[in-house]
Amino acid sequence: MHQSSPLASERGGRQMATTKRVLVIALAMATSAVARAQEPDEEPVPSAYRGAPEIEAGPPEALCPPEEDQDDAPSYGDAGVFELGGSLGGMWTEDVFTLNITPSVGVFIIDYLELSLQVAVEYENVRDDDGSRHSGTTVAVLLEPSYHVPVIADDLFLFGGLGLGVGYDGVTAGFDVAPRVGANIALGAGRMLNPSVRVPIIMGSEVDDNGDSHFNTTVSVGFEIGYSTLF
């Protein structure tokens, strides 16, 4: 019977040990490859950003630039826009001094067509033929439709209106017709400058110095400067 020598046994043991090491290394490499394949891909971080503090992501709207504030002021002439303001006018000559104050409120019932309620107060001081002076105050309540034509969009309008109402001078009342033409000039958001020429025509009875009553028509012309706000 053949019997292995000690040298052959030692060689066989070394070969088995080497084989086991190769198997262990191969198994470790296979396990590492599987683990890496299961991990999600990550993009490499540039060296310039390594160590930088992390920034928490906020809601999407936080990443968007803030929107500019929009002007919410109404546009002049648009249907449904209200106009609140008034005008001041007067005339001064050697014989006559007049002062007119007219507060008003209006609304554009359709685009560019406005319906206004006005209270016209006129103070008049007149010099008589004998050199003496007398004065009086007339109050008129007018309803005025007016149409405003845009010349420069939102900045300049030309308008014409016809005020109809009743005037009272403290003694008698009369029918008042007041044509008016002028311009609307934008001063900024919701603010307008309104120069105009008004021609009040008052028709009614008048009592003369003898106490007799007779029908009379009074016509005057006045330049007015107005200011209004929109809402």
C-alpha positions in Angstrom: 0.0 0.0 0.0 1.3 3.4 -1.0 1.8 5.8 1.8 2.0 9.7 1.2 5.0 11.4 2.4 4.9 14.3 4.9 6.1 16.7 2.1 3.1 15.8 -0.1 0.7 16.3 2.7 2.1 19.7 3.5 1.8 20.8 -0.2 -1.8 19.6 -0.4 -2.7 21.5 2.7 -1.2 24.7 1.3 -3.2 24.3 -2.0 -6.4 23.9 -0.1 -5.8 27.0 2.0 -5.0 29.0 -1.1 -8.2 27.8 -2.8 -10.2 28.8 0.3 -8.7 32.3 0.3 -9.5 32.8 -3.4 -13.1 31.7 -2.9 -13.5 34.1 0.1 -12.1 37.0 -1.9 -14.3 36.2 -4.9 -17.4 36.0 -2.7 -16.6 39.3 -1.0 -16.1 41.0 -4.4 -19.4 39.6 -5.7 -21.3 40.7 -2.6 -19.8 44.3 -2.9 -20.8 44.5 -6.6 -24.4 43.5 -5.8 -24.7 46.0 -3.0 -23.3 48.8 -5.2 -25.8 47.9 -8.0 -28.7 48.3 -5.6 -27.6 51.7 -4.3 -29.2 54.8 -6.2 -26.9 56.7 -8.5 -25.5 59.9 -7.0 -24.0 62.6 -9.0 -20.5 63.6 -8.0 -20.4 66.8 -5.9 -18.0 69.4 -7.2 -15.1 70.0 -4.9 -16.1 73.7 -4.6 -19.4 72.7 -2.9 -18.0 70.1 -0.6 -18.5 71.1 3.0 -21.0 73.8 2.1 -24.1 74.0 4.5 -27.2 72.4 3.1 -30.1 74.6 2.2 -33.6 73.3 2.9 -35.9 73.4 0.0 -39.0 75.5 0.5 -42.4 75.5 -1.3 -42.2 76.1 -5.0 -43.6 79.6 -4.7 -40.7 80.5 -2.4 -38.3 79.8 -5.3 -40.1 82.1 -7.7 -39.2 85.8 -7.8 -41.7 88.1 -6.1 -44.3 89.6 -8.5 -44.3 93.3 -8.9 -47.1 95.2 -7.2 -49.9 95.8 -9.7 -51.7 99.1 -9.8 -55.2 98.4 -8.6 -56.4 101.9 -9.3 -59.5 102.0 -11.6 -59.1 103.3 -15.2 -60.9 106.5 -16.0 -63.9 106.0 -18.2 -64.5 102.3 -17.4 -68.1 101.3 -16.7 -68.8 101.1 -13.0 -66.1 103.6 -11.9 -67.1 106.3 -9.5 -65.7 109.9 -9.6 -65.8 112.1 -6.6 -64.5 115.7 -6.7 -65.5 119.3 -7.4 -64.5 122.4 -9.3 -63.7 126.0 -8.5 -64.2 129.0 -10.8 -64.7 132.7 -10.9 -64.5 136.0 -12.7 -63.4 139.4 -11.6 -63.9 142.6 -13.5 -64.4 146.2 -12.5 -68.2 145.8 -12.3 -68.7 142.1 -11.5 -67.1 139.5 -9.2 -68.3 135.9 -9.2 -67.1 132.8 -7.4 -68.4 129.3 -8.3 -68.0 126.2 -6.2 -69.4 122.9 -7.5 -68.9 119.7 -5.6 -70.0 116.6 -7.6 -70.2 112.8 -7.6 -70.6 110.7 -10.7 -70.5 107.2 -12.1 -69.8 105.8 -15.5 -72.9 103.9 -16.4 -71.2 102.6 -19.6 -67.7 103.1 -20.9 -67.0 106.8 -21.3 -70.6 107.9 -20.5 -70.9 109.4 -17.0 -73.9 110.6 -15.1 -73.1 113.2 -12.4 -75.0 114.9 -9.6 -73.7 118.4 -9.0 -74.5 121.2 -6.6 -73.4 124.5 -8.1 -73.1 127.5 -5.7 -72.4 130.9 -7.3 -71.7 134.1 -5.4 -72.0 137.3 -7.4 -71.2 140.8 -6.5 -72.3 143.5 -8.9 -71.7 147.3 -9.1 -74.8 149.3 -9.9 -74.9 152.4 -12.1 -74.8 154.7 -9.1 -71.6 153.1 -7.8 -73.2 151.1 -5.1 -72.8 147.3 -5.1 -75.1 144.4 -4.3 -74.5 140.7 -4.0 -76.4 137.5 -4.1 -75.9 133.7 -4.0 -77.5 131.2 -6.4 -77.7 127.5 -5.7 -78.4 125.0 -8.4 -78.8 121.2 -8.3 -77.9 119.7 -11.6 -77.9 116.2 -13.2 -75.3 116.1 -15.9 -74.7 113.4 -18.5 -71.3 113.7 -20.1 -69.3 111.8 -22.7 -65.5 111.5 -22.4 -63.4 110.8 -25.5 -60.0 109.3 -24.9 -57.2 111.2 -26.7 -54.2 109.6 -25.0 -55.1 106.3 -23.3 -55.7 106.7 -19.6 -53.9 110.1 -19.6 -56.0 112.6 -21.5 -59.7 112.9 -22.3 -61.9 115.6 -23.9 -65.5 115.8 -22.7 -68.8 117.5 -23.2 -71.7 117.6 -20.9 -75.2 119.1 -20.4 -76.3 119.9 -16.9 -80.1 120.1 -16.3 -81.7 121.2 -13.0 -83.2 123.9 -10.8 -81.5 127.0 -9.6 -82.6 129.3 -6.7 -81.3 132.7 -5.8 -83.0 133.2 -2.5 -86.1 134.8 -4.0 -87.2 132.9 -7.1 -86.5 129.5 -8.6 -85.7 128.9 -12.2 -84.9 126.2 -14.7 -81.1 125.8 -15.1 -79.3 124.5 -18.2 -75.5 124.4 -18.0 -73.6 123.2 -21.0 -69.9 122.3 -20.2 -66.8 121.3 -22.2 -63.4 120.6 -21.0 -60.6 118.0 -20.5 -59.7 115.3 -18.0 -55.9 115.1 -17.3 -54.5 112.2 -15.3 -52.2 113.3 -12.4 -51.5 109.8 -11.3 -53.3 106.6 -10.2 -56.9 107.5 -9.6 -56.4 111.3 -9.7 -57.7 113.7 -12.4 -57.4 117.4 -13.1 -60.5 118.7 -14.9 -60.4 122.2 -16.5 -63.6 123.2 -18.2 -65.8 126.1 -19.4 -69.4 126.2 -18.2 -72.2 128.3 -19.6 -75.1 128.4 -17.1 -78.4 129.5 -18.5 -81.1 130.3 -15.9 -84.7 130.8 -17.1 -87.4 131.9 -14.7 -89.4 134.8 -13.4 -87.8 137.9 -12.0 -89.2 140.8 -9.9 -88.0 144.2 -10.9 -87.7 147.4 -8.8 -91.4 148.2 -9.3 -92.5 144.9 -8.0 -93.6 143.6 -11.4 -92.8 139.9 -12.2 -91.6 139.0 -15.7 -89.9 136.1 -17.4 -86.1 136.5 -17.7 -83.2 134.5 -19.0 -79.7 134.9 -17.6 -76.6 133.7 -19.4 -73.1 133.7 -18.0 -69.8 132.1 -18.9 -67.2 130.8 -16.4 -63.9 129.0 -16.4 -63.5 126.2 -13.8 -60.6 124.1 -12.6 -61.6 120.8 -11.0 -60.0 117.9 -9.2 -61.4 114.4 -8.7 -60.5 110.9 -7.4 -61.7 107.6 -8.7 -62.9 104.6 -6.8 
